[in-house]
Amino acid sequence: MPATRVAVIQAATRLFDPWHAIDLVAGWTARAAAQRARLVVFPESFVGGYPKGSDFGAVIGRRSAEGREEYRRYFESAVEVPGPAADALGRIAADAGTVLVVGVIERDGSTLYCAMLTFGPDGALLGKRRKLLGVGAERLLFGWGDASTLDVHPTDAGRVGTVMCWENLMPAVRMAMYAQDVQIYCAPTAVGTELDVVTARHIAREGRCFVLAANQVMRVADYPPGYLPATGPGRGTVISRGGSVIAGPDGGVLAGPVWDEQTMLLADLDLDEIPRWKYDFDVTGHFARPDLFRLTVDRSVRSAVSTSAG
């Protein structure tokens, strides 16, 4: 089987400015396509931005007027799916002829979701993954996704699935992906540490799959003027360090990690390596014990209001 070239984008974005972020997606994707990448993965919340350090004026029992205004600004910078921003991202994928995986802050009605969008090389939206559960104070901002979006997509590049940030620490989520024969496991995040590199390598070895972990690199200068959480001794102070990495099904590192700088990681994936390594360990197959342990995944759409005719 021919090797699949993939690209992981470790870049800065713009908080509160989705159209500027979409321009950045276009530029980086074109660069990846020029390197013959068939799949391009961006970090979590790349379009809309990750408001690292903000408390949005919230303490237990009270929210401030300033925090409500900051939230309004964040809400207005979110994108609708489907909508003009999603259409623009689809055109970027089609122009480059690549599978494109990109993080967005999604607005649906009056609720925000941290989501990942996957587009095919023809620009069609293959799927939208909503984060199942925000980490810590993220729960103040984001609604909860459900397992109806926990999909693996067959593409020309391979079978592609996405699990965000600390979802990757949820064993049940990983098992749900492995059971769908994920080959290219995308693990975008907004908070990268050395332990996240360890996590990516563990998942690759556990799932006998390729893991593409993408994180932003953000400095004080990348945030809007007056954004108080992004403070430091200078505009070059690093707020988010990156640490993006590509790992193979044996747990080995194919590219990265890279810290403190914007970059594009490239790797050629031999998908035939997956059966070679599943030969002696298939966590949802011959190395499972369904007589002792079973996972049930509810794939139904969870909505607060449903209507019926009649």
C-alpha positions in Angstrom: 0.0 0.0 0.0 1.4 3.4 -0.9 2.5 5.6 2.0 0.1 8.3 3.2 1.8 11.7 3.8 0.2 13.7 6.6 0.8 17.1 8.0 0.3 18.4 11.6 0.1 22.2 11.9 1.5 23.7 15.0 0.7 27.4 14.6 -0.6 30.5 16.3 -4.1 31.7 15.6 -6.2 34.8 16.5 -8.7 34.8 19.4 -12.1 36.5 18.6 -11.2 36.6 14.9 -12.5 33.5 13.0 -11.9 34.9 9.5 -8.3 35.7 10.2 -7.9 32.2 11.5 -9.5 30.8 8.3 -7.0 32.7 6.3 -4.3 31.1 8.4 -5.8 27.6 7.7 -5.7 28.4 4.0 -2.1 29.4 4.1 -0.9 26.4 6.1 -3.0 23.9 4.2 -1.6 25.2 0.9 1.9 24.7 2.3 1.1 21.2 3.3 -0.5 20.4 -0.1 2.7 21.7 -1.8 4.5 19.0 0.3 2.0 16.4 -1.1 0.2 15.9 2.2 -3.1 14.0 1.8 -4.3 14.8 5.4 -3.8 18.1 7.3 -4.6 18.4 11.0 -5.0 21.6 12.9 -5.2 22.2 16.7 -8.3 22.3 18.8 -10.3 25.6 18.7 -8.1 27.0 16.0 -11.0 29.0 14.5 -12.6 31.1 17.2 -9.6 30.6 19.6 -8.9 29.1 23.0 -9.3 31.8 25.7 -6.5 30.4 27.8 -6.3 32.0 31.2 -9.7 33.8 31.1 -12.2 33.2 33.9 -15.0 35.2 32.1 -15.7 36.9 35.4 -17.0 33.8 37.1 -16.8 32.7 40.7 -19.2 30.4 42.6 -22.5 32.3 42.9 -21.5 35.3 40.9 -20.6 36.5 37.3 -19.3 39.9 36.6 -20.6 42.4 33.9 -17.1 42.5 32.4 -17.1 38.7 32.2 -20.5 38.6 30.5 -19.2 41.1 27.9 -16.1 39.0 27.2 -18.3 36.0 26.8 -20.5 37.9 24.3 -17.4 38.8 22.3 -16.4 35.1 22.3 -19.9 34.0 21.4 -19.9 36.4 18.4 -16.6 35.0 17.1 -17.9 31.4 17.0 -19.0 29.8 13.8 -22.2 28.0 12.7 -22.0 24.6 11.1 -23.3 24.6 8.4 -22.6 28.2 7.6 -20.3 30.5 5.8 -17.2 29.7 7.8 -17.7 26.0 7.4 -18.2 26.5 3.6 -14.9 28.5 3.5 -13.0 25.7 5.2 -14.5 23.2 2.8 -13.3 25.2 -0.1 -9.8 25.2 1.4 -9.8 21.4 1.6 -11.1 21.2 -2.0 -8.5 23.7 -3.4 -5.7 21.7 -1.7 -7.2 18.3 -2.5 -6.6 17.1 1.0 -8.5 15.7 4.0 -8.7 18.6 6.4 -9.3 18.3 10.2 -9.6 21.7 12.0 -10.8 22.8 15.4 -13.6 25.4 15.7 -15.7 27.0 18.3 -19.2 26.2 17.1 -22.3 28.3 17.9 -25.6 26.4 17.8 -28.5 28.5 19.0 -27.3 30.1 22.2 -24.8 27.4 23.1 -21.1 27.0 22.2 -19.4 23.7 21.5 -15.7 22.9 21.1 -15.8 21.0 17.9 -13.6 19.5 15.2 -14.6 19.5 11.6 -13.4 16.9 9.1 -13.6 17.7 5.3 -12.9 15.4 2.4 -10.6 16.3 -0.5 -13.7 17.4 -2.4 -14.6 19.9 0.3 -17.6 17.9 1.6 -18.1 18.0 5.4 -17.5 14.4 6.5 -18.3 15.0 10.1 -18.4 17.3 13.1 -17.1 16.1 16.5 -18.2 17.9 19.6 -16.1 17.6 22.7 -17.9 15.3 25.1 -17.0 17.2 28.3 -15.1 20.4 28.9 -12.0 20.3 31.1 -12.4 22.3 34.4 -13.6 25.8 33.7 -14.3 24.9 30.0 -17.5 23.5 31.3 -18.7 27.1 31.9 -18.3 27.8 28.2 -19.1 24.7 26.2 -22.1 22.5 25.9 -21.6 18.7 26.1 -21.4 16.7 22.9 -22.8 13.2 22.6 -21.5 10.0 21.0 -23.5 10.5 17.8 -20.5 12.4 16.5 -17.9 9.9 17.7 -17.2 8.7 14.1 -14.3 7.3 12.1 -14.4 8.4 8.5 -13.1 6.3 5.6 -11.0 8.5 3.3 -8.4 8.1 0.6 -5.8 8.9 3.3 -7.1 6.2 5.6 -9.7 5.7 8.3 -9.6 9.1 10.2 -11.1 9.8 13.7 -10.7 12.6 16.1 -10.5 12.8 19.9 -9.8 16.1 21.6 -7.5 17.1 24.4 -8.4 15.4 27.7 -10.9 13.1 26.0 -7.7 11.2 25.2 -7.5 10.3 28.8 -10.9 8.6 28.7 -10.4 4.9 28.1 -14.0 4.4 27.0 -13.6 7.0 24.2 -10.4 5.4 23.0 -12.1 2.0 22.9 -15.0 3.4 20.9 -12.5 4.7 18.3 -10.5 1.5 18.2 -13.7 -0.5 17.7 -14.2 1.5 14.5 -10.8 0.4 13.1 -9.3 3.9 13.3 -6.1 4.1 11.4 -5.2 7.7 11.7 -6.2 8.9 15.2 -6.2 12.7 15.4 -5.6 14.1 18.8 -5.8 17.9 18.6 -5.4 19.9 21.8 -5.0 23.5 23.1 -2.9 22.6 26.1 0.3 20.6 25.2 2.8 19.3 27.8 5.5 16.7 27.8 2.9 14.3 29.3 0.6 14.8 26.3 3.4 13.5 24.1 3.5 10.4 26.4 -0.2 10.1 26.0 -0.1 10.3 22.2 2.6 7.6 22.1 0.6 5.4 24.5 -2.5 5.7 22.4 -0.6 4.8 19.2 0.8 1.7 20.9 -2.5 0.7 22.6 -4.6 1.2 19.5 -2.0 0.0 17.0 -2.8 3.2 15.0 -1.1 6.4 13.9 -1.6 9.3 16.2 -1.4 12.9 15.0 -1.4 15.3 18.0 -1.6 19.0 17.1 -1.3 22.0 19.5 -1.1 25.7 19.1 2.0 27.9 19.8 0.7 31.2 21.3 2.6 34.2 22.6 1.4 37.4 24.3 1.6 39.2 20.9 -0.9 36.7 19.4 -3.7 37.8 21.7 -5.8 40.9 21.2 -4.7 44.1 23.0 -6.1 44.3 26.4 -6.7 40.6 26.8 -5.5 40.4 30.4 -4.9 36.7 30.8 -2.1 36.9 28.2 0.3 38.9 30.3 4.0 38.5 30.7 7.3 40.4 30.6 7.2 40.8 26.9 5.1 40.3 23.7 7.3 37.2 23.0 6.3 35.4 26.2 5.0 31.9 25.3 1.5 31.2 26.5 1.1 27.8 24.8 4.2 25.8 24.0 3.1 23.4 21.3 4.6 19.9 21.6 2.9 18.5 18.5 3.9 14.9 17.6 3.2 12.1 15.2 3.5 8.6 16.6 3.3 5.2 14.9 1.5 2.0 15.9 4.5 0.7 17.8 4.5 3.9 19.9 7.5 5.3 18.3 7.9 8.9 17.3 7.8 9.7 13.5 7.9 13.5 13.8 8.3 16.0 16.7 7.7 16.9 19.3 8.5 20.6 18.7 8.3 23.3 21.3 7.9 27.1 21.3 7.8 27.6 17.6 5.4 27.5 14.7 6.0 24.5 12.4 4.5 21.9 10.2 5.3 18.3 11.0 5.3 15.8 8.1 5.4 12.1 8.1 4.8 9.3 5.6 2.5 6.7 7.1 2.7 3.1 6.0 -0.8 1.8 6.9 0.5 -1.8 6.5 2.3 -1.2 9.8 -1.1 -1.4 11.5 -1.8 -5.1 10.8 1.9 -5.9 11.5 1.5 -4.5 15.0 -2.1 -5.8 15.6 -0.7 -9.3 15.0 0.0 -9.7 18.7 -2.3 -7.1 20.2 -5.7 -6.0 19.0 -7.4 -4.3 22.0 -11.0 -4.7 20.7 -10.3 -8.0 18.9 -8.3 -11.0 19.9 -6.8 -9.3 22.9 -10.2 -8.4 24.3 -12.2 -10.4 26.9 -15.9 -9.7 26.1 -16.8 -12.5 28.5 -15.5 -10.2 31.3 -15.6 -6.6 30.0 -17.9 -4.9 27.5 -18.4 -1.3 26.5 -21.8 0.0 25.4 -21.7 3.2 23.4 -25.0 5.1 23.1 -24.8 6.7 19.6 -28.2 8.4 19.8 -28.5 12.2 19.4 -29.2 13.8 22.7 -31.5 16.8 22.5 -33.4 18.7 25.1 -36.6 19.0 23.0 -38.0 16.6 20.5 -41.3 16.8 18.6 -43.5 14.3 16.8 -46.2 14.6 14.2 -49.8 13.8 15.0 
